[in-house]
Amino acid sequence: MAEPKTDSTRAFSEAWKRACSDPRPSVVYVPYGKFHLRDIAFEGPCKSNAIVVRIDGTLVAPSDYSVIGNAGNWIRFHKVDGVRISGGILDGQGTRLWSCKLAGKDCPVGTTWFCMQNLHIANSKNVVIDRLSSVNSQKFQIAITDSQNVKLQRVTVTAPGSSPNTDGIHVERSSLVWILNSTISTGDDCISMGPGARNVWIERVACGPGHGISIGSLGWKFQEPGVENITVKRVHLSDTTNGLRIKTWARPSLGFVSNVLFHHVVMDGVKNPILIDQHYCPGHGQNCPSKASGVRVSGIRYKSIRGTSSTQVAVRFDCSKSNPCTGITMHDVALTYLGKEAAVTCVNARGTSSGFVTPLVRWS
């Protein structure tokens, strides 16, 4: 339970209700200091489409992780239009939950696999998140779902590299999402894009530690919206377990990935710099599906990719036997391992190479 003497949940809820019910532009201001919040939902629609939530202080989650685990979310904006969240720190106090999970104990998992996040933007549009810091989320740090026209800029995400399931920014069933000029250090994907992520632009992002920038996992469900029109530019990945990754389950699905551009990416000591894995299974070989992935992967472009791999295989295309990857292009790609040319594995992938490309892919 949150400490009753410092629990500010009711005050935040009342301030939001006043701003939401006022047709005039409003500012909800959080001054310097620490404010303890239980799970809270800022519900719309509001009478105004110009509400600023300005945070100068730090919002602190309950130390008892079961509070958010049972609720499913910590801070949630739902059905809002024209909200700007500016500044501040969100402290998810996730350490105790991580310890519980790493010890193999019975821990809360929430209502969905990506819940228990510090901040969730759901069923909303025209939202700006600027200069916000998210630290030590219990699970995902920031999630954008079922929303349109959301811009995240100058965002900082921080959690230890050992923290489980702490994806930095997750986008799903949403369109027109910008992630700009941000720094992400976490224990899972720095940025992950799930089913239905469309028209996403990622630029000038530093990632590490973490699991890199990922599309997926996809294909767990048969009926699943595709991922398309994704641009990743001017990104720096350092000491991550993956670099640029597409991951799908080996099971039937109507999902797809198309029109993806990775451009001007620098990697330092990345374990799997370029990876398409259509046999994804994080269970270390236990209870993994064994059918061919139905997710169609096409139109993936790698341009001006530079850096070092921490493993010998720097490029791995492990595509579906029934739906080979098509339309992959590599232009000016230079990845090395211990100062020498790295290796490639390529299965069921079709594409072309141009410019200076090393290691050179032998398309199958």
N, C-alpha and C positions, 0 to 999 in steps of 0.2 A: 504494500500500500504506500502511496505517496504520503509524505509527512503532512498531516492536516494543517499545521501552522504555516507552512509555506506553499500549500497547494493553491495555485493561481488559476486553475481551470475555469472556475465559475466567472471570474473577472474577465478572462479572455472571451468566454462565450457571450457574455453580456455586451462587451465592446463590439464584437462582430455583429450581433443582432441589431444594434443601433446603427452601425454603418450600412448593413445590408438593407435595412428598411428605409433608409434615407435616399431620395432620388438625386440628391446633390453629390458631387465628388467628395469622398471621405478619406481620412487617414486614420488607421489604427496604429498607434505609436507604442512601442515597447522600449522603455528607457534602459539605461545601463543597469546591470545587475543580473542576478540569477533568478529565474522564475520556474518553479516546478509545475509541470503539467501532467495530468493523466491523459488518457486517449481523448482526443477532441476532434470534432468534425465541424468545419466551417462550411455550412450548407448554403447553397443558392437554390434557385436564381434570386438575384438581388434586384432592387429597384434601380440601382446605379451600376453602370458598367465602367466606373472609374474609382476603384477602391485601392488604396496603397496600404500595404502592411509593412511598416518601417520598423525594423528591429535593430536596436543598438545593444541589446543585452544578449543573454544566453538562456535558451529554453532547455530545461533538463527533464528527461523522461523519468518515470518511476524506477527506483532501484530494484523493485520486485518485477522481474521480467514476465511473470504470469499475468500482470495487469494488461499489458499490450498484447501478449500472446492470446489471451481470451477475446480481446476486442478486435484483433486483426490489423489495426492501424494505430499509429501514434498521432500524427498530425495529418489531417486530410482536408483538402479543398474539393468540394463536390458540387458540380453543376454551377460553377461560377463563370462569369464572363467579364474580361477587362480588369483582372486583379494583377497587381504588381507586388511581389514580395522582395523587399530590399534589405540587404544587410543581415547581421545577426549570426548566431551560432546555434545549431540544433545538436544537443548532446544526447544521444540515444542510450548511453550507459549500458552498452551491450556486453561488457566483459563477463558478467556472471552467466549470461546465456551461452556465450561462446564456450566457457569452461564446462558448462553442463553438457553441451553437444560433443565437445572434444573428449569428454570422459565417457561417452556412450550412454548417458543417463536418459531417462524419460523426460524430454523437454517439450514445451509447447511449440507447435509448428504453425499456429495461426489458421486462418480460414482459407488461404490460398498459398501456393508455393512461393509467391513473391511478396507476401504480406509482412507485417511487423517492421515496415520501413519508417525512417525518420519523417519523410514527407511524401505524401501521395496526392497527385493531381489527377482527378478522375472526372470524366464526363464534362469537361470544361473546355473553354476556348479563350483565345486572346490573353494568355497568361505570360507574364515576364517574371523570371527569377534572377535577381541580380545581386552579386557580391555576398551570397549566402554561403556559410560554412556548415557542412554536415559532418559530424564526427561520431565514430563508435556506434553506428546503428546496430540494432539487435539482429536484423537481417538486411534487406535492401536499404540503401541510403535514400535514394530519391526514385520514385516511380511515376511515370506518365502513362496513363491508360485511358482509352476511349476519348481522346481529346484532340483538339485541332489548334494550330497556331500557338505553339508554346516555345518561348525562347529562354534558354538558360545561358547566362553569360557571367564571366568572372566568378564562377562557382568553385569552391574548394571542398573536396571530399577526402576524409582521412579516417583510416582504420588500419590496424596492423596487418601485415601480409598473411598472418596465420589465422585471421578471423574468418570463420566459415560463412559462406552465403551472403557476404556483404557487398553485393553488386553496387557499383557507384551510382550509375544512372541507368535505369531500365525504361525502355520505350516499347509499348505494346498497343496494338489496335489504335494507333494514333497517326496523324498526318501533319505535315508542316511543323516539324520540330527542329530547332536550332540548338546546338550545344557548342558554345564558343569560348575561347580564351579561359579555359578552366584547367585545374590541376586535380588529379585523382590518384590517391594512394589507398589501396584497399585489399581485401582478402579474396576477392572473386573478380568477375569481369569489371574492368573500369567502366565500360559502357556495354550494355547488352540490348539487342533489339529482338523482340519476340514476334510472334505471329501478328500480322496486320500492321507492322511498322512500315510507313510509306513516307516518301519525301522528307527524309531526315538528312540534315546537313551538320557535319561535325568538323570543326576547324580550330587549329591552334590549341590542342589539348595535350597535356603532358600526363602520361600514365605510368605508374610504377611505384611500389610493387602492385601486383594484381595479375589477372588472367588475360589482360589485353582487351582489344575491342572485338566483340563477338556479335555475329548474327546467329541467333538461336539461343537455346536449342529449339529446333523445329521438328514437326512431324510426329509428335506424340499422339495427336488426334488425327483421325482420318479427314474430317471436315475442318479445315484450318485455313484462315486467310494467309495470303502470301506476303512476302517482304520485297519491296521494290523501290527504286529510285533513292539509293543511299549514296551519299558522298562523304568521304573521310579524307581531309586535306591537312597538310602541315601538322602532323601529329608526331610526337616523340614518345617512344616506348622504351623503358629502361628496367632491366632485371625482371621482366614479366615472364610468366609461364607460357604465354602465347602472345603472338603479335596481332595479326589480322586473321580472324578465325570465322569460318562458317561451320556450324555443327548441326547435324540432323540425326534423328533416331533411325535405326534400321527396321522400319515398319511401314506398312502401306499408308499413304497420305496423299491428299490433293493439294498440298502446300507447294510453294515455289519461292525461289529467290532469283530476282532479275534486276539488271541495270544497276550494278554496284561499281563505284569508282573509289580506289585507294590511290591517293596521289600525294607525292612529296612526304613520304614517311621515313623517319629515321629511327633505327633500332639499335640499342646497346645491350648486348648480353641477353637476348631474348631466346627462350628455350625452343619455341616453335614459331619462327617469324611469319611464315605464310602457311596457312592450314585450311584445307577443306576436309572435314571429317564427317562422312555420311554413315559412319558406324559408331556414332557417339554413344557412350555409356559410361557415366562417372562411377559406376559401382565396381570398378576394377575387375571386370569380367564376370561378375555375379549377377544372375537373372537379367542378362542383357538380351534384347530382342535380336533375332538372327535372320530376319527377312530382309529383302532389299528395300532401301529407302525409296519411298514414293515422291519425295520432295525433288522437284526439278530445279537444278541450279544452272543458270545461264547468264551470259553477259556480264562477267566479272572481269574488271580491268585493274591491273597493277601497273602504275606509272611512277617512275622516279622513286624507287624504294632503295634505301641504303642502310648498311649497318652490319652488325655482327650477331651471329647465332651462338648460343652457349651449348648447342648440340650439333653433331655432324650433319644431320638432316635439317636443312633450313627451309626447304619447300616440300610440302607433302600434300598431294591431291589424292585423297582416298574416296572416290566417288561411287555412286550407286551402280551396280551392275545392270539393273533394269532401266535406270534413267541416268546415263552418263552425263557428267558436266559438259556443257557446250559453250562455245563463244568466250573462252577464257583468253585474255590477251595480257602479255607481259612486255613492257617497254622500259628500257633503262632500269634494270633491277640488278643490284650488286650486293650480295650477302656473302660474308665470309665466316669461316670457323677457324679459330686459332691462327688467324693471319693467312689462311689458305682457302682454296675454293671449297665451298660446302657441297653437300650432296642433295639429291632430289629423289623422291619416290612419287610415281605418277601411275595411278590405276583408274581406268575408265574416265579419263579426262581428255577433252579435245580443245585445242586452242592454237594460238600463234605467238611467236616471239619476235621482237624487233628491237633495233638499237643494241646497246651493250647489255647482255643478260648473263649473269652468272650467279648461281649455277644454272646451266642450260637445261631446260626441260625437254625430255623426249616424250612427246604427246602420245597417248595410247588410244 
